[in-house]
Amino acid sequence: MTVGHSVALLALPEATLECVSQHAVRDAVRYFTPDLVAVPGARNPIAYATAREAAPDLPIVHPQLGTGGTRIHHYRSSPDAGVHEASDERPPAETMDFLAVQSRDVLSDLARQLTTGERQTGSDAGTFLIVPELAVEWDTTTLSTTLPNAQELVTISAMLPEPVTVLVGGQPATYAHEWSLTHADSSVRVPIAGLGAADRDGSMFAQCTCTTHGSVAAEAVDSDQFGLKALYGVGEATADRLRTHGCETTRDILDLAVSDLVELPGIGRTTAEKIHAHADVIDSSEPLVLTNKRPVKTRDDRPPLCLDIETDGLSPTIIWQIGVYDPATDSHQTFIEKNHPEDPQPVLEAFVIWLLANHRDRTILTWNGHRFDYRYIRQFLTQLLPEYLDAWDDLWKYDLYKWAVRDGNALLPGRTNKLDHVARAIGYDASATGLTGAQTAAAYQAFMRNPADPETEPDWERHRTYCEDDCRALWYVYKAITEAPRRDMTDSGAGGADGQQAGLTDFHP
């Protein structure tokens, strides 16, 4: 399911680096395992030094410090050579390029270098232009937005044959918008993606998966989810108490016995056990099962079907893709509405007929399905295909997120409990589609507005692969949970909680 070459770019904004511990930064680098690190924001030598110390073997992009000839940083990536500093030689066509300018004023110099051939890029793979302090301007009077330096950006985009995406440090990592700009009396699409990784809720780190297609999928995680505050029940006050006791990292927590944690002010026995257990989970990247209950029941020995849906938003008017992965046959079935986005019935009907005809005795598994997948499938069946509703209700349906997180049956190693974060932490190797759930919804919304326009038609195969990847990731996490040994959280020895009990599958409901 490989979808081309990709580069993992970790954004460590200088404003965030100012307010987190060095141990948290190292933890973020270890967790994300990036190929390239960018430090967007204002010129900040301390932030740059912090990033360099945390990732000594990786290229650190912070051209804000440069002078003279170092005002433009240029890195290249290829499947064989990885990310490396660009040379003056013409690169192979499949090379991905990362160009970072010191400031917006340098964009005109970069355009000139690209025009004269002084600086060259791969013509068949995406080029990514990093502008560390660029932000979209918002006029509160006219309620309109303006893209600064639009002329320079569209000039660079129009002159290069490959896809060009602009990564801007002044926008949060959740920002993604394709601007339509005019160049030589023609309209040119210029994708802009946020790299600032900050939002109204606080400081964030973000990893951006950059693909040969020029697409960017960002995973933003609150900076509090790294270092000591990543642990269950540890806020700033508890983290300070732990540091006073000589603990700076989750590994330090494991060197303590639970009884040592209980002696600290404000930490009771139950909290101490959870802190210690969660440190073990993060350090080992293995789930910790806290119960003898099974997450799923099946009618036979066949594993559950893993289901995932794609909609046009969080309050959907259509379920436009339904994917089902069958671990028993290692096969994936997809139902996609490509022709009639105004009609939600055909794709839903095709799915439910296939499911009931072939797998009515199978158990179905989702991640947060009770609040999303199952909820909206049932809602649309009620509205459009009520004759299948009873049969749908009779199917055995389980929600692994509810069992593990909401019901408190397991501790997971992801820094959030989103499926892709949990799967990544456990070791799942995701496909490089360069998509997020929000992007798939936005792409289909654009298609719905004008389905006859070839420019709005989604890359169906890439979106199909994204959905399949979620289904396979769910199975990967399910196996990790069901195969994990149950570990006793009680204090057992000088090293803390290391007792083991039987595996989850040895217990019966």
TITOR-525648 format. One line per field, with one value per residue (C-alpha): residue in one letter; chain; z, x, y. Coordinates in steps of 0.1 Angstrom, whole numbers, plus 5000, padded with zeros to 4 digits. Layout:
r: (a, ...)
c: (A, ...)
w: (Z, ...)
u: (X, ...)
v: (Y, ...)
! end
This chain:
r: (m, t, v, g, h, s, v, a, l, l, a, l, p, e, a, t, l, e, c, v, s, q, h, a, v, r, d, a, v, r, y, f, t, p, d, l, v, a, v, p, g, a, r, n, p, i, a, y, a, t, a, r, e, a, a, p, d, l, p, i, v, h, p, q, l, g, t, g, g, t, r, i, h, h, y, r, s, s, p, d, a, g, v, h, e, a, s, d, e, r, p, p, a, e, t, m, d, f, l, a, v, q, s, r, d, v, l, s, d, l, a, r, q, l, t, t, g, e, r, q, t, g, s, d, a, g, t, f, l, i, v, p, e, l, a, v, e, w, d, t, t, t, l, s, t, t, l, p, n, a, q, e, l, v, t, i, s, a, m, l, p, e, p, v, t, v, l, v, g, g, q, p, a, t, y, a, h, e, w, s, l, t, h, a, d, s, s, v, r, v, p, i, a, g, l, g, a, a, d, r, d, g, s, m, f, a, q, c, t, c, t, t, h, g, s, v, a, a, e, a, v, d, s, d, q, f, g, l, k, a, l, y, g, v, g, e, a, t, a, d, r, l, r, t, h, g, c, e, t, t, r, d, i, l, d, l, a, v, s, d, l, v, e, l, p, g, i, g, r, t, t, a, e, k, i, h, a, h, a, d, v, i, d, s, s, e, p, l, v, l, t, n, k, r, p, v, k, t, r, d, d, r, p, p, l, c, l, d, i, e, t, d, g, l, s, p, t, i, i, w, q, i, g, v, y, d, p, a, t, d, s, h, q, t, f, i, e, k, n, h, p, e, d, p, q, p, v, l, e, a, f, v, i, w, l, l, a, n, h, r, d, r, t, i, l, t, w, n, g, h, r, f, d, y, r, y, i, r, q, f, l, t, q, l, l, p, e, y, l, d, a, w, d, d, l, w, k, y, d, l, y, k, w, a, v, r, d, g, n, a, l, l, p, g, r, t, n, k, l, d, h, v, a, r, a, i, g, y, d, a, s, a, t, g, l, t, g, a, q, t, a, a, a, y, q, a, f, m, r, n, p, a, d, p, e, t, e, p, d, w, e, r, h, r, t, y, c, e, d, d, c, r, a, l, w, y, v, y, k, a, i, t, e, a, p, r, r, d, m, t, d, s, g, a, g, g, a, d, g, q, q, a, g, l, t, d, f, h, p)
c: (A, A, A, A, A, A, A, A, A, A, A, A, A, A, A, A, A, A, A, A, A, A, A, A, A, A, A, A, A, A, A, A, A, A, A, A, A, A, A, A, A, A, A, A, A, A, A, A, A, A, A, A, A, A, A, A, A, A, A, A, A, A, A, A, A, A, A, A, A, A, A, A, A, A, A, A, A, A, A, A, A, A, A, A, A, A, A, A, A, A, A, A, A, A, A, A, A, A, A, A, A, A, A, A, A, A, A, A, A, A, A, A, A, A, A, A, A, A, A, A, A, A, A, A, A, A, A, A, A, A, A, A, A, A, A, A, A, A, A, A, A, A, A, A, A, A, A, A, A, A, A, A, A, A, A, A, A, A, A, A, A, A, A, A, A, A, A, A, A, A, A, A, A, A, A, A, A, A, A, A, A, A, A, A, A, A, A, A, A, A, A, A, A, A, A, A, A, A, A, A, A, A, A, A, A, A, A, A, A, A, A, A, A, A, A, A, A, A, A, A, A, A, A, A, A, A, A, A, A, A, A, A, A, A, A, A, A, A, A, A, A, A, A, A, A, A, A, A, A, A, A, A, A, A, A, A, A, A, A, A, A, A, A, A, A, A, A, A, A, A, A, A, A, A, A, A, A, A, A, A, A, A, A, A, A, A, A, A, A, A, A, A, A, A, A, A, A, A, A, A, A, A, A, A, A, A, A, A, A, A, A, A, A, A, A, A, A, A, A, A, A, A, A, A, A, A, A, A, A, A, A, A, A, A, A, A, A, A, A, A, A, A, A, A, A, A, A, A, A, A, A, A, A, A, A, A, A, A, A, A, A, A, A, A, A, A, A, A, A, A, A, A, A, A, A, A, A, A, A, A, A, A, A, A, A, A, A, A, A, A, A, A, A, A, A, A, A, A, A, A, A, A, A, A, A, A, A, A, A, A, A, A, A, A, A, A, A, A, A, A, A, A, A, A, A, A, A, A, A, A, A, A, A, A, A, A, A, A, A, A, A, A, A, A, A, A, A, A, A, A, A, A, A, A, A, A, A, A, A, A, A, A, A, A, A, A, A, A, A, A, A, A, A, A, A, A, A, A, A, A, A, A, A, A, A, A, A, A, A, A, A, A, A, A, A, A, A, A, A, A, A, A, A, A, A, A, A, A, A)
w: (5000, 4996, 4980, 4968, 4988, 5018, 5042, 5079, 5088, 5125, 5133, 5166, 5168, 5185, 5207, 5220, 5225, 5248, 5273, 5274, 5290, 5270, 5280, 5265, 5232, 5231, 5239, 5209, 5185, 5198, 5194, 5159, 5145, 5118, 5087, 5090, 5118, 5112, 5138, 5124, 5140, 5148, 5149, 5181, 5186, 5219, 5202, 5174, 5199, 5217, 5185, 5175, 5209, 5208, 5172, 5167, 5136, 5117, 5095, 5115, 5093, 5109, 5082, 5104, 5118, 5085, 5068, 5032, 5013, 5041, 5037, 5018, 5032, 5005, 5014, 4991, 4997, 4976, 4985, 4984, 4999, 5025, 5034, 5027, 5020, 4983, 4960, 4929, 4906, 4888, 4909, 4896, 4886, 4915, 4941, 4967, 4976, 5007, 5003, 5034, 5032, 5059, 5055, 5030, 5015, 5002, 4980, 4951, 4953, 4953, 4923, 4904, 4913, 4901, 4869, 4860, 4870, 4897, 4920, 4907, 4919, 4909, 4882, 4890, 4928, 4952, 4962, 4996, 5002, 5039, 5049, 5087, 5096, 5069, 5081, 5063, 5070, 5082, 5078, 5105, 5088, 5054, 5068, 5041, 5040, 5021, 5014, 5018, 4990, 4969, 4937, 4946, 4957, 4925, 4904, 4920, 4917, 4881, 4869, 4884, 4866, 4898, 4926, 4949, 4984, 5007, 5044, 5065, 5100, 5110, 5106, 5128, 5117, 5111, 5084, 5048, 5020, 4982, 4971, 4935, 4924, 4890, 4870, 4834, 4830, 4842, 4874, 4894, 4924, 4953, 4983, 5017, 5048, 5083, 5100, 5132, 5151, 5175, 5181, 5206, 5229, 5235, 5223, 5199, 5181, 5147, 5123, 5086, 5062, 5029, 4998, 4962, 4952, 4971, 4997, 5034, 5063, 5097, 5131, 5158, 5195, 5225, 5239, 5273, 5259, 5260, 5290, 5325, 5317, 5292, 5321, 5335, 5363, 5360, 5356, 5361, 5400, 5400, 5374, 5396, 5426, 5405, 5393, 5429, 5435, 5407, 5379, 5346, 5322, 5321, 5323, 5357, 5369, 5362, 5384, 5414, 5433, 5435, 5473, 5465, 5444, 5471, 5495, 5474, 5484, 5466, 5450, 5464, 5459, 5429, 5411, 5418, 5404, 5372, 5368, 5371, 5348, 5322, 5323, 5315, 5286, 5270, 5275, 5261, 5234, 5245, 5257, 5293, 5299, 5332, 5331, 5325, 5301, 5264, 5241, 5215, 5214, 5182, 5171, 5158, 5156, 5128, 5138, 5137, 5105, 5109, 5096, 5088, 5071, 5054, 5054, 5041, 5076, 5113, 5107, 5075, 5046, 5030, 5039, 5007, 5015, 5036, 5040, 5056, 5063, 5069, 5088, 5081, 5044, 5045, 5021, 5020, 5005, 4995, 4987, 4972, 4958, 4927, 4905, 4926, 4956, 4961, 4968, 4999, 4993, 4966, 4984, 5017, 5000, 4983, 5016, 5037, 5010, 5007, 5045, 5052, 5023, 5031, 5067, 5088, 5114, 5117, 5145, 5134, 5151, 5149, 5167, 5183, 5162, 5187, 5184, 5147, 5123, 5138, 5147, 5112, 5094, 5116, 5110, 5072, 5073, 5093, 5068, 5035, 5040, 5070, 5057, 5067, 5101, 5122, 5104, 5110, 5147, 5151, 5140, 5167, 5168, 5191, 5197, 5207, 5216, 5240, 5256, 5260, 5267, 5278, 5298, 5312, 5304, 5290, 5290, 5255, 5244, 5219, 5230, 5221, 5218, 5181, 5162, 5141, 5171, 5190, 5160, 5154, 5190, 5188, 5156, 5127, 5095, 5079, 5042, 5030, 5016, 5028, 5039, 5072, 5080, 5076, 5042, 5029, 5040, 5024, 4992, 4989, 4998, 4968, 4946, 4958, 4948, 4913, 4904, 4866, 4871, 4866, 4889, 4919, 4914, 4943, 4937, 4944, 4948, 4974, 4994, 4992, 5005, 5034, 5045, 5041, 5062, 5090, 5089, 5089, 5117, 5138, 5134, 5143, 5175, 5183, 5180, 5202, 5229, 5228, 5228, 5255, 5288, 5318, 5341, 5378, 5387, 5423, 5438, 5433, 5440, 5440, 5403, 5408, 5390, 5371, 5381, 5352, 5350, 5322, 5289, 5281, 5260, 5289, 5306, 5298, 5301)
u: (5000, 5030, 5020, 5052, 5080, 5074, 5093, 5083, 5089, 5086, 5076, 5090, 5079, 5103, 5075, 5067, 5104, 5106, 5081, 5088, 5116, 5145, 5134, 5100, 5116, 5138, 5107, 5088, 5117, 5119, 5082, 5078, 5111, 5112, 5135, 5137, 5131, 5118, 5118, 5092, 5086, 5109, 5147, 5156, 5191, 5180, 5152, 5175, 5201, 5173, 5162, 5198, 5206, 5174, 5180, 5217, 5216, 5189, 5189, 5174, 5157, 5159, 5172, 5160, 5196, 5213, 5232, 5244, 5245, 5228, 5195, 5181, 5183, 5178, 5174, 5166, 5152, 5151, 5141, 5177, 5196, 5171, 5172, 5204, 5217, 5213, 5243, 5246, 5241, 5208, 5189, 5171, 5135, 5120, 5138, 5117, 5130, 5126, 5134, 5134, 5138, 5151, 5122, 5095, 5119, 5141, 5113, 5122, 5158, 5147, 5124, 5154, 5176, 5150, 5145, 5182, 5188, 5212, 5190, 5173, 5146, 5133, 5107, 5086, 5082, 5068, 5087, 5080, 5087, 5090, 5084, 5090, 5070, 5044, 5008, 4975, 4962, 4925, 4906, 4879, 4861, 4856, 4858, 4883, 4917, 4949, 4979, 5011, 5037, 5011, 5029, 5062, 5046, 5025, 5055, 5076, 5047, 5040, 5077, 5082, 5067, 5063, 5037, 5047, 5033, 5040, 5045, 5039, 5051, 5024, 4995, 4986, 4992, 4955, 4955, 4953, 4939, 4944, 4946, 4937, 4961, 4966, 4998, 5002, 4964, 4960, 4947, 4973, 4964, 4989, 4984, 4992, 4997, 5003, 5036, 5032, 5016, 5000, 4964, 4941, 4943, 4980, 5014, 5017, 5043, 5033, 5046, 5039, 5040, 5051, 5045, 5058, 5023, 5029, 5003, 5008, 4991, 4998, 4995, 4995, 5000, 4999, 5034, 5021, 5019, 5056, 5080, 5066, 5032, 5025, 5018, 4984, 4975, 5006, 5000, 5025, 5024, 5030, 5057, 5075, 5073, 5087, 5116, 5123, 5126, 5151, 5127, 5131, 5119, 5095, 5125, 5133, 5098, 5104, 5135, 5113, 5091, 5054, 5059, 5084, 5058, 5032, 5055, 5054, 5028, 4995, 5000, 4978, 4983, 4960, 4975, 5010, 5002, 4987, 5017, 5041, 5021, 5018, 5055, 5060, 5035, 5052, 5087, 5079, 5054, 5031, 4995, 4988, 4956, 4939, 4911, 4903, 4874, 4877, 4872, 4853, 4832, 4829, 4805, 4833, 4871, 4872, 4886, 4864, 4859, 4876, 4853, 4860, 4839, 4846, 4820, 4817, 4821, 4814, 4777, 4775, 4751, 4767, 4789, 4808, 4833, 4830, 4860, 4861, 4893, 4890, 4920, 4909, 4916, 4939, 4915, 4899, 4865, 4857, 4825, 4829, 4803, 4821, 4791, 4762, 4775, 4741, 4726, 4738, 4717, 4736, 4769, 4752, 4729, 4758, 4776, 4748, 4737, 4773, 4777, 4745, 4748, 4784, 4792, 4760, 4777, 4809, 4817, 4824, 4850, 4856, 4876, 4851, 4823, 4796, 4800, 4807, 4808, 4779, 4760, 4758, 4754, 4723, 4711, 4713, 4697, 4668, 4663, 4670, 4669, 4647, 4641, 4677, 4677, 4667, 4693, 4719, 4710, 4713, 4750, 4776, 4793, 4822, 4841, 4877, 4882, 4853, 4866, 4902, 4898, 4863, 4857, 4893, 4903, 4937, 4965, 4978, 5012, 5000, 5004, 4967, 4941, 4935, 4939, 4968, 4988, 4981, 4990, 5022, 5033, 5028, 5048, 5023, 5039, 5013, 5009, 5022, 4990, 4995, 4958, 4940, 4903, 4896, 4913, 4893, 4861, 4872, 4881, 4847, 4829, 4847, 4837, 4800, 4800, 4810, 4812, 4815, 4848, 4878, 4898, 4876, 4875, 4894, 4923, 4901, 4929, 4947, 4915, 4908, 4942, 4938, 4906, 4922, 4951, 4928, 4912, 4945, 4958, 4927, 4935, 4971, 4961, 4935, 4962, 4986, 4959, 4947, 4982, 4996, 5004, 4985, 5009, 5002, 5004, 5012, 5046, 5068, 5104, 5129, 5122, 5085, 5057, 5070, 5047, 5029, 4997, 4982, 4975, 4941, 4930, 4935, 4905, 4868, 4839)
v: (5000, 5023, 5057, 5072, 5087, 5109, 5131, 5136, 5172, 5180, 5216, 5229, 5265, 5289, 5302, 5267, 5259, 5289, 5274, 5236, 5216, 5202, 5167, 5173, 5184, 5153, 5132, 5148, 5140, 5104, 5100, 5115, 5102, 5129, 5132, 5170, 5196, 5231, 5259, 5284, 5318, 5347, 5346, 5328, 5313, 5297, 5278, 5268, 5255, 5236, 5219, 5211, 5195, 5174, 5162, 5163, 5140, 5157, 5189, 5218, 5244, 5279, 5303, 5332, 5332, 5333, 5362, 5367, 5334, 5314, 5333, 5303, 5267, 5240, 5203, 5174, 5140, 5108, 5073, 5061, 5091, 5104, 5141, 5159, 5194, 5203, 5206, 5227, 5198, 5191, 5166, 5135, 5143, 5123, 5144, 5162, 5197, 5218, 5255, 5277, 5315, 5337, 5362, 5372, 5397, 5368, 5353, 5375, 5363, 5327, 5333, 5348, 5318, 5294, 5313, 5315, 5279, 5289, 5268, 5237, 5213, 5178, 5182, 5151, 5153, 5180, 5211, 5226, 5263, 5272, 5308, 5309, 5340, 5343, 5345, 5351, 5386, 5389, 5422, 5424, 5452, 5435, 5400, 5391, 5375, 5385, 5364, 5385, 5381, 5364, 5376, 5361, 5328, 5324, 5333, 5305, 5281, 5289, 5286, 5251, 5220, 5200, 5206, 5235, 5237, 5267, 5259, 5291, 5295, 5321, 5297, 5268, 5232, 5227, 5254, 5241, 5261, 5262, 5298, 5306, 5334, 5351, 5348, 5360, 5362, 5327, 5312, 5292, 5271, 5276, 5253, 5269, 5247, 5259, 5251, 5272, 5244, 5268, 5275, 5292, 5262, 5265, 5254, 5226, 5204, 5190, 5165, 5171, 5142, 5157, 5136, 5135, 5147, 5180, 5172, 5177, 5159, 5174, 5157, 5184, 5174, 5196, 5201, 5190, 5155, 5152, 5148, 5143, 5159, 5132, 5108, 5100, 5125, 5146, 5184, 5212, 5210, 5173, 5176, 5201, 5177, 5149, 5171, 5181, 5144, 5140, 5128, 5146, 5118, 5089, 5066, 5082, 5074, 5037, 5038, 5046, 5022, 5031, 5036, 5064, 5082, 5078, 5097, 5128, 5155, 5152, 5118, 5090, 5053, 5049, 5079, 5067, 5033, 5048, 5072, 5044, 5021, 5048, 5055, 5018, 5020, 5050, 5036, 5002, 5014, 4985, 4988, 4980, 4960, 4967, 4942, 4906, 4916, 4909, 4939, 4918, 4887, 4867, 4839, 4818, 4818, 4844, 4879, 4910, 4930, 4964, 4992, 5029, 5055, 5088, 5116, 5152, 5166, 5161, 5166, 5147, 5148, 5117, 5088, 5087, 5060, 5028, 5006, 4971, 4951, 4914, 4901, 4865, 4869, 4900, 4917, 4951, 4960, 4996, 5013, 5049, 5073, 5087, 5096, 5110, 5129, 5144, 5110, 5092, 5060, 5040, 5037, 5028, 5003, 4986, 4983, 4970, 4944, 4931, 4930, 4912, 4888, 4878, 4886, 4887, 4863, 4884, 4908, 4944, 4966, 5004, 5031, 5055, 5040, 5045, 5082, 5083, 5053, 5033, 5064, 5078, 5045, 5039, 5074, 5071, 5037, 5050, 5078, 5060, 5022, 5014, 4979, 4970, 4986, 4956, 4934, 4961, 4963, 4925, 4926, 4923, 4957, 4968, 5000, 4995, 5031, 5030, 4997, 5009, 5047, 5056, 5025, 5026, 4991, 4999, 5025, 5033, 5046, 5073, 5109, 5113, 5086, 5092, 5060, 5071, 5083, 5050, 5029, 5049, 5045, 5008, 5005, 5006, 5018, 5040, 5046, 5080, 5093, 5129, 5130, 5137, 5131, 5168, 5168, 5139, 5157, 5190, 5172, 5156, 5189, 5205, 5176, 5179, 5216, 5209, 5172, 5180, 5199, 5176, 5199, 5191, 5153, 5137, 5113, 5083, 5058, 5080, 5084, 5047, 5040, 5064, 5047, 5012, 5024, 5033, 4999, 4981, 5004, 4994, 4957, 4964, 4982, 4955, 4927, 4947, 4950, 4915, 4901, 4923, 4907, 4920, 4937, 4942, 4979, 4973, 4979, 4948, 4953, 4982, 4989, 4994, 4976, 4946, 4918, 4899, 4880, 4859, 4875, 4891, 4861, 4837, 4853, 4847, 4871)
! end
